[in-house]
């Protein structure tokens, strides 16, 4: 359990760093996701060939993984869209709502009773969002996109919980990201038609950020999060992702000075989010104590 938690929090830190990279990359959210997933899939295929790691799976399972990957692609589009129209802090802190959505949806997905304590933890995290944002009109679209990305990633995590118990994390990552990239490739012309897309190709600096994003913040981070999901619940994983804003916003403060854009309520909200995560970590490491 402790190893799984360490893997999970390493993944959360790397995921949090993608917010910084998302703002640094000049491409819009649609093209950013397409290049990120494409580079990641190529990397995974090369690693699989080099290590001679092969795992046969049925077409039905392959399609399920591709479906989960499509949800992941759409989650990233909404997430980076939130960053582009608002800022890193807005997008990352919206991820704290994953706890409340998971507490409500997971019992239906896995046919289990609703845990009131998990629901309270989710409400605690959601209250943190309310304290952080005074719903400034300039940030409304960013908040909406951020919450859409949360719903998508919660559903994606539920799919993952069922898949990682049957297949290796590397196989799941390859087929999910590959399927998601193919799905987004088919949807991209429609996206470009309706959304202003001034640039299709990355700049020289974009290439550097995209490679870092693909190799470290995707290949390594996804593998760590999938491995941890074998031993922890979806709710614990998504609640732990509430630390993603902690890591990412701290970096945004240092790099982009975003602390000048946020109200004093940010710190109270962040304390609630952090408290919810610590409470859940205590519950799973010391069962029966709380």
C-alpha positions as CSV (number, residue, x, y, z in Angstrom):
1,X,0.0,0.0,0.0
2,X,2.8,2.5,0.9
3,X,4.6,1.8,-2.3
4,X,1.4,2.4,-4.3
5,X,0.9,5.7,-2.5
6,X,4.5,6.8,-3.4
7,X,3.9,5.8,-7.0
8,X,0.7,7.7,-7.0
9,X,2.1,10.9,-5.6
10,X,5.1,10.9,-7.9
11,X,2.6,10.6,-10.8
12,X,0.5,13.5,-9.3
13,X,3.6,15.7,-9.2
14,X,4.4,15.0,-12.9
15,X,0.8,15.5,-13.9
16,X,0.8,18.8,-12.1
17,X,3.8,20.0,-14.0
18,X,1.9,19.5,-17.3
19,X,-0.1,22.6,-16.4
20,X,3.1,24.7,-16.6
21,X,4.1,23.1,-19.9
22,X,0.6,23.6,-21.2
23,X,0.9,27.4,-20.8
24,X,4.5,27.4,-22.2
25,X,3.5,25.6,-25.4
26,X,2.1,28.0,-28.0
27,X,-0.2,25.5,-29.7
28,X,-3.9,25.6,-28.8
29,X,-5.4,22.9,-26.7
30,X,-6.5,20.7,-29.6
31,X,-3.2,20.6,-31.4
32,X,-1.3,20.3,-28.1
33,X,-3.2,17.1,-27.2
34,X,-2.7,15.6,-30.6
35,X,1.1,16.1,-30.6
36,X,1.4,15.0,-27.0
37,X,-0.5,11.8,-27.5
38,X,1.3,11.1,-30.8
39,X,4.8,11.5,-29.4
40,X,3.8,9.4,-26.4
41,X,2.4,6.6,-28.5
42,X,5.6,6.5,-30.7
43,X,7.7,6.4,-27.5
44,X,5.7,3.5,-26.1
45,X,5.9,1.5,-29.3
46,X,9.7,2.0,-29.5
47,X,10.0,0.9,-25.8
48,X,7.8,-2.1,-26.4
49,X,9.9,-3.2,-29.5
50,X,13.2,-2.6,-27.7
51,X,12.2,-4.6,-24.7
52,X,10.3,-7.2,-26.7
53,X,7.3,-6.9,-24.5
54,X,4.2,-8.3,-26.2
55,X,0.8,-9.1,-24.7
56,X,-2.0,-10.4,-26.8
57,X,-5.4,-9.0,-26.0
58,X,-8.9,-9.6,-27.5
59,X,-10.5,-7.0,-29.9
60,X,-13.2,-6.3,-27.3
61,X,-10.6,-5.4,-24.7
62,X,-8.7,-3.4,-27.2
63,X,-11.8,-1.4,-28.0
64,X,-12.5,-0.8,-24.3
65,X,-9.0,0.6,-23.9
66,X,-9.4,2.8,-26.9
67,X,-12.7,4.1,-25.5
68,X,-11.0,4.9,-22.2
69,X,-8.2,6.6,-24.2
70,X,-10.7,8.8,-26.0
71,X,-12.1,10.0,-22.7
72,X,-8.5,10.8,-21.7
73,X,-8.0,12.8,-24.9
74,X,-11.2,14.8,-24.3
75,X,-10.2,15.4,-20.7
76,X,-6.9,16.8,-21.8
77,X,-8.5,19.1,-24.4
78,X,-10.9,20.5,-21.8
79,X,-8.0,20.8,-19.2
80,X,-5.6,22.7,-21.5
81,X,-8.6,24.7,-22.8
82,X,-9.1,25.8,-19.2
83,X,-5.5,26.8,-19.0
84,X,-5.6,28.8,-22.3
85,X,-8.7,30.8,-21.5
86,X,-7.9,31.2,-17.8
87,X,-4.6,30.2,-16.2
88,X,-2.8,27.3,-14.7
89,X,-4.2,27.8,-11.2
90,X,-7.8,27.8,-12.3
91,X,-7.4,24.6,-14.4
92,X,-5.5,22.7,-11.7
93,X,-7.6,23.7,-8.8
94,X,-10.8,22.6,-10.6
95,X,-9.2,19.1,-10.5
96,X,-10.0,19.1,-6.8
97,X,-13.6,18.5,-7.7
98,X,-12.7,14.9,-8.7
99,X,-13.4,13.7,-5.2
100,X,-17.1,14.8,-5.1
101,X,-17.8,13.4,-8.6
102,X,-16.1,10.1,-7.7
103,X,-18.0,9.8,-4.4
104,X,-21.2,10.2,-6.3
105,X,-20.4,8.1,-9.4
106,X,-18.2,5.2,-8.2
107,X,-21.0,3.5,-6.2
108,X,-23.1,3.2,-9.4
109,X,-20.1,2.0,-11.5
110,X,-19.0,-0.7,-9.0
111,X,-22.3,-1.5,-7.3
112,X,-21.3,-0.6,-3.8
113,X,-22.8,1.5,-1.1
114,X,-22.3,5.2,-0.9
115,X,-19.6,6.0,1.7
116,X,-20.8,9.1,3.6
117,X,-17.3,9.9,4.7
118,X,-16.0,9.9,1.1
119,X,-18.9,12.1,0.1
120,X,-18.0,14.5,2.9
121,X,-14.3,14.6,1.8
122,X,-15.5,15.4,-1.7
123,X,-17.7,18.2,-0.4
124,X,-14.7,19.4,1.6
125,X,-12.6,19.6,-1.6
126,X,-15.4,21.3,-3.5
127,X,-15.8,23.9,-0.8
128,X,-12.1,24.6,-1.2
129,X,-12.8,25.5,-4.9
130,X,-15.6,27.8,-3.8
131,X,-13.3,29.6,-1.4
132,X,-10.5,29.9,-4.0
133,X,-12.7,31.4,-6.7
134,X,-15.1,34.2,-6.4
135,X,-16.3,33.2,-9.8
136,X,-14.8,36.2,-11.5
137,X,-16.6,36.6,-14.9
138,X,-13.2,36.5,-16.6
139,X,-12.7,33.0,-15.3
140,X,-16.2,31.5,-15.9
141,X,-15.3,29.7,-19.1
142,X,-12.1,28.4,-17.6
143,X,-13.9,27.0,-14.6
144,X,-16.6,25.3,-16.8
145,X,-13.9,23.7,-18.9
146,X,-12.0,22.7,-15.8
147,X,-15.0,21.0,-14.3
148,X,-15.8,19.2,-17.6
149,X,-12.3,17.9,-17.6
150,X,-12.8,16.6,-14.1
151,X,-16.0,14.6,-15.0
152,X,-14.2,13.1,-17.9
153,X,-11.1,12.0,-15.9
154,X,-13.3,10.5,-13.2
155,X,-15.1,8.3,-15.7
156,X,-11.8,7.5,-17.3
157,X,-10.4,6.4,-13.9
158,X,-13.4,4.1,-13.5
159,X,-12.7,2.4,-16.8
160,X,-9.0,2.1,-15.7
161,X,-9.9,0.4,-12.4
162,X,-11.4,-2.5,-14.3
163,X,-8.7,-2.7,-17.0
164,X,-5.6,-2.6,-14.8
165,X,-6.8,-5.6,-12.8
166,X,-6.6,-7.7,-16.0
167,X,-3.7,-6.4,-18.0
168,X,-0.3,-4.9,-17.4
169,X,0.0,-1.2,-16.9
170,X,2.2,-0.8,-20.0
171,X,-0.3,-2.6,-22.2
172,X,-3.2,-0.5,-20.9
173,X,-1.2,2.7,-21.4
174,X,-0.3,1.8,-25.0
175,X,-3.7,0.9,-26.2
176,X,-5.5,3.7,-24.3
177,X,-3.2,6.4,-25.6
178,X,-3.0,4.9,-29.0
179,X,-6.8,4.5,-29.2
180,X,-7.3,8.0,-27.8
181,X,-4.8,9.5,-30.3
182,X,-6.6,7.8,-33.3
183,X,-10.0,9.0,-32.1
184,X,-8.8,12.5,-31.7
185,X,-7.1,12.4,-35.1
186,X,-10.6,11.7,-36.6
187,X,-12.2,14.4,-34.6
188,X,-9.5,17.0,-35.2
189,X,-10.7,18.3,-38.6
190,X,-14.1,19.0,-37.0
191,X,-12.3,20.7,-34.1
192,X,-10.1,22.9,-36.4
193,X,-13.2,23.9,-38.4
194,X,-15.0,25.3,-35.4
195,X,-12.1,26.4,-33.1
196,X,-9.6,29.0,-34.1
197,X,-6.3,27.1,-34.7
198,X,-3.6,29.6,-35.9
199,X,-0.8,27.0,-35.7
200,X,-0.7,23.3,-36.6
201,X,3.1,22.7,-36.2
202,X,5.1,23.2,-33.0
203,X,7.8,25.8,-32.7
204,X,11.4,24.8,-31.8
205,X,10.7,25.5,-28.1
206,X,7.3,23.7,-28.3
207,X,9.2,20.6,-29.4
208,X,11.3,20.6,-26.2
209,X,8.2,21.1,-23.9
210,X,6.2,18.4,-25.8
211,X,9.0,15.9,-25.5
212,X,9.3,16.5,-21.7
213,X,5.5,16.3,-21.5
214,X,5.4,13.0,-23.5
215,X,8.3,11.2,-21.9
216,X,8.1,12.3,-18.2
217,X,4.6,13.7,-17.6
218,X,2.8,11.1,-19.7
219,X,4.8,7.8,-20.2
220,X,6.3,7.7,-16.7
221,X,3.4,9.4,-14.9
222,X,0.7,7.2,-16.5
223,X,2.6,4.0,-15.8
224,X,3.1,5.0,-12.1
225,X,-0.6,5.9,-11.7
226,X,-1.8,2.7,-13.3
227,X,0.5,0.6,-11.1
228,X,-0.8,2.3,-8.0
229,X,-4.4,1.7,-9.1
230,X,-3.9,-2.0,-8.6
231,X,-3.8,-1.5,-4.8
232,X,-5.9,1.6,-4.1
233,X,-9.4,2.7,-4.9
234,X,-10.5,5.1,-7.7
235,X,-11.7,7.5,-5.0
236,X,-8.3,7.5,-3.3
237,X,-6.5,8.1,-6.6
238,X,-8.8,11.0,-7.6
239,X,-8.7,12.6,-4.2
240,X,-4.9,12.3,-4.2
241,X,-5.0,14.2,-7.5
242,X,-6.2,17.1,-5.4
243,X,-2.5,17.6,-4.7
244,X,-1.9,18.3,-8.4
245,X,-3.0,21.9,-7.8
246,X,-0.7,22.1,-4.8
247,X,2.4,21.2,-6.9
248,X,1.3,22.9,-10.1
249,X,0.1,26.1,-8.6
250,X,3.2,26.5,-6.5
251,X,5.2,26.2,-9.8
252,X,2.8,28.7,-11.4
253,X,3.4,31.2,-8.6
254,X,7.1,30.9,-9.1
255,X,7.2,30.9,-12.9
256,X,4.2,33.0,-13.9
257,X,3.5,35.0,-10.8
258,X,-0.1,33.8,-10.8
259,X,-0.4,34.6,-7.1
260,X,-1.0,38.2,-8.1
261,X,-4.2,37.0,-9.9
262,X,-5.8,35.1,-7.0
263,X,-7.8,36.3,-4.0
264,X,-6.8,35.7,-0.4
265,X,-9.5,33.0,-0.2
266,X,-7.1,30.8,-2.3
267,X,-5.1,29.9,0.8
268,X,-8.1,28.8,2.8
269,X,-9.4,26.8,-0.1
270,X,-6.1,25.1,-0.6
271,X,-5.9,24.2,3.1
272,X,-9.3,22.5,2.8
273,X,-8.2,20.5,-0.3
274,X,-4.9,19.5,1.4
275,X,-6.8,18.6,4.6
276,X,-9.1,16.3,2.6
277,X,-6.2,14.5,1.0
278,X,-4.4,14.0,4.4
279,X,-7.7,12.7,5.9
280,X,-8.1,10.1,3.2
281,X,-4.5,9.0,3.4
282,X,-4.9,8.5,7.1
283,X,-8.1,6.5,6.6
284,X,-6.5,4.0,4.1
285,X,-3.2,3.6,5.9
286,X,-4.8,3.2,9.3
287,X,-8.1,1.5,8.7
288,X,-10.7,1.6,11.4
289,X,-9.2,4.8,13.0
290,X,-11.5,7.2,11.3
